[in-house]
């Protein structure tokens, strides 16, 4: 190889790190994202997610289900202390109850890359406007407030609802890591999805058009489906 040959490299990027996400509330019309506090939020989430009928909520999470509130509390008391994953509760603004949780994780400020995950939507949150709004609020905070350039979503490749949700929320499928992890004694192939900063304006527009009150009738039913323009 001669000195005249060149080497392809990536485009130049501002190397300034992004700030780490802090324990700050994110307010929406239907939900509020707040730092998780076991005393304030634990009992609500436990009661909405406990019992054999809800075992499926925990099928693809790395923890749970829990036999009792003591076991739930022991796990979440430690989880709430961590900086990565950084745990937030999702509150229903109409009732004030905690109806789910989500985290920022795999936080890489130097690369301005961050993941949303460890998502638990209890039946009280599933298939509601608030569930979609919660994901919008967390994405908007990562891109618009903190300046991240890559926002990730990962899930068990067998988790069809999570894969559908990722595409609905505007994430682009990137591939599957085979035999990526062992979770609860079972193999996990992991599907990777992402939204990049230059894609975010299009995705944001789709979220905001769907969340507009004018998109819902008097009974709260959507007039048009969410379209964040995700590529397959």
ChimeraX attribute file (.defattr): number of C-alpha atoms within 10 A of each C-alpha:
attribute: neighborCount
match mode: 1-to-1
recipient: residues
	/A:1	5
	/A:2	5
	/A:3	5
	/A:4	6
	/A:5	7
	/A:6	8
	/A:7	5
	/A:8	6
	/A:9	6
	/A:10	5
	/A:11	5
	/A:12	6
	/A:13	7
	/A:14	6
	/A:15	10
	/A:16	11
	/A:17	15
	/A:18	21
	/A:19	16
	/A:20	18
	/A:21	18
	/A:22	11
	/A:23	14
	/A:24	10
	/A:25	13
	/A:26	17
	/A:27	15
	/A:28	16
	/A:29	14
	/A:30	17
	/A:31	27
	/A:32	22
	/A:33	27
	/A:34	19
	/A:35	21
	/A:36	24
	/A:37	15
	/A:38	19
	/A:39	10
	/A:40	12
	/A:41	22
	/A:42	20
	/A:43	16
	/A:44	18
	/A:45	24
	/A:46	20
	/A:47	13
	/A:48	17
	/A:49	25
	/A:50	20
	/A:51	13
	/A:52	9
	/A:53	8
	/A:54	14
	/A:55	13
	/A:56	11
	/A:57	17
	/A:58	17
	/A:59	14
	/A:60	20
	/A:61	17
	/A:62	11
	/A:63	13
	/A:64	17
	/A:65	20
	/A:66	17
	/A:67	11
	/A:68	12
	/A:69	14
	/A:70	10
	/A:71	12
	/A:72	20
	/A:73	17
	/A:74	11
	/A:75	14
	/A:76	16
	/A:77	15
	/A:78	10
	/A:79	16
	/A:80	17
	/A:81	13
	/A:82	10
	/A:83	16
	/A:84	15
	/A:85	19
	/A:86	23
	/A:87	25
	/A:88	25
	/A:89	27
	/A:90	29
	/A:91	26
	/A:92	21
	/A:93	16
	/A:94	9
	/A:95	9
	/A:96	13
	/A:97	18
	/A:98	27
	/A:99	28
	/A:100	28
	/A:101	23
	/A:102	23
	/A:103	21
	/A:104	25
	/A:105	19
	/A:106	15
	/A:107	22
	/A:108	16
	/A:109	19
	/A:110	13
	/A:111	16
	/A:112	22
	/A:113	22
	/A:114	25
	/A:115	21
	/A:116	21
	/A:117	20
	/A:118	22
	/A:119	21
	/A:120	21
	/A:121	19
	/A:122	22
	/A:123	14
	/A:124	17
	/A:125	21
	/A:126	14
	/A:127	11
	/A:128	13
	/A:129	18
	/A:130	23
	/A:131	20
	/A:132	21
	/A:133	22
	/A:134	25
	/A:135	16
	/A:136	20
	/A:137	18
	/A:138	18
	/A:139	24
	/A:140	19
	/A:141	14
	/A:142	26
	/A:143	24
	/A:144	13
	/A:145	12
	/A:146	17
	/A:147	18
	/A:148	26
	/A:149	20
	/A:150	20
	/A:151	23
	/A:152	21
	/A:153	22
	/A:154	20
	/A:155	22
	/A:156	22
	/A:157	18
	/A:158	13
	/A:159	13
	/A:160	11
	/A:161	9
	/A:162	18
	/A:163	20
	/A:164	11
	/A:165	13
	/A:166	22
	/A:167	20
	/A:168	19
	/A:169	22
	/A:170	25
	/A:171	27
	/A:172	21
	/A:173	19
	/A:174	12
	/A:175	11
	/A:176	16
	/A:177	14
	/A:178	12
	/A:179	11
	/A:180	13
	/A:181	14
	/A:182	11
	/A:183	13
	/A:184	13
	/A:185	7
	/A:186	9
	/A:187	13
	/A:188	19
	/A:189	17
	/A:190	19
	/A:191	21
	/A:192	20
	/A:193	21
	/A:194	21
	/A:195	22
	/A:196	17
	/A:197	18
	/A:198	11
	/A:199	18
	/A:200	21
	/A:201	15
	/A:202	15
	/A:203	24
	/A:204	20
	/A:205	14
	/A:206	20
	/A:207	22
	/A:208	15
	/A:209	16
	/A:210	22
	/A:211	20
	/A:212	10
	/A:213	13
	/A:214	11
	/A:215	16
	/A:216	15
	/A:217	10
	/A:218	8
	/A:219	6
	/A:220	11
	/A:221	11
	/A:222	17
	/A:223	11
	/A:224	10
	/A:225	11
	/A:226	18
	/A:227	17
	/A:228	23
	/A:229	18
	/A:230	18
	/A:231	9
	/A:232	9
